[in-house]
Amino acid sequence: MGVQMPAHVINNDRDYQQWLSQNPDGFVVNTTRSPSPRYMVLHRASCRHISDPMHESEGGGFTERDYIKVVAQDVASLLDWIAANGRPERTFSSECGHCRP
């Protein structure tokens, strides 16, 4: 069994796009720049709503303005992160209805 890597925050679009390309089977939590327990949405890394530049026409729209991304290879690591950042019940505020993580 492999070692679980902890979730980490990405707040740079270049690094985020690189992580997505290197981790197509990973998971992403989209949250506000100052993480809000009311908005911590789970997506698959392959979800077009958090990866397609067509959804963010201006540079920096994915991670450098209003939002940040928390990324991990597994959902358990993201549950640990959200529990430490305002959602101790270890639930996402929602899960994407498009990619159905």
N, C-alpha and C positions, 0 to 999 in steps of 0.2 A: 504494500500500500504506500502511495506517495505521501509526501509531507504537504499538509495544507498550507498554502501561502496566504498570508493575511490580505484583507482588502486594502486598497490604497486609493487616495484621492488624486485625481488628475484635474488640474486647472489650467491646462495649456492645450489648445486644439491640435497642434502638431503631435504632441506626445499622445494625446487621446486617439487620434486617427492611427498612429503607429501601433498602440496597444490593441485596437480593434482588429487591425490586419494580422497581428501576431497571435490573437486569441479569439478566433471566430466562434468557438464553442463556450466562451466565457459569459459572464453576466455583468450588468451595469445597473447601478442605482442612480437615477437622476434626482438631484435635490437642489435647493436654492444655495446661492453662494455662501450664505450663513446658514448651515444646515437646519432645516425646520422639520420637526417630527411630523408636522401636518402634510409634508410633501417629500416622501421618499418612495419613489416609484421604481419597481423592478422591471428590467428589460433583458432580453437576450442581447448579446453583443452584435448579433446579426440583424437586429431590428432596424428597419429603415428610419424609424422615428427618432432614433438617437445616433444615427450614423450617416444618413444621406444628406449631402450638402444642399440638396434642394429644399430641405426643411429649414435651413439656416442660410439665408442669402448673404448676410454680412459676415465677414471674418470674425472669429472669436465667439460665435454664437453658441457653440456647444459647451464650452467650458470657461470662457474668459470674461463673460459679462454677468448675466443674471444667475447662471447655473454652474454647478460643478458635477463631475461624474465620479462615482466611487466604483471601482472595478475589482473583479475577482474571478478566479477560475470556477468557483463554486458558490452556491447560494448560502451555505453555512457561514462562510467568511463574511458575507454581506450582512447576514443576520447578527453576527457578532458586532460588526461596525455600527449598525443602526441601534443596537441595544446600548452601546457606549455613547451614542449621540442623540439621545432623547426618546427612543422607543424601547424601553426596557422589557416590554411584552414580546419583543422579537417578532414583530409583524411589520410588513411594508404598509405604507398608507394606501397603496394599490399596486396591482400588477398590470402590465400593459395588455390591453385587450387585443392588440394586433399580433404580437409575437407569442403571446401566451407562455411566459417562462415557467 
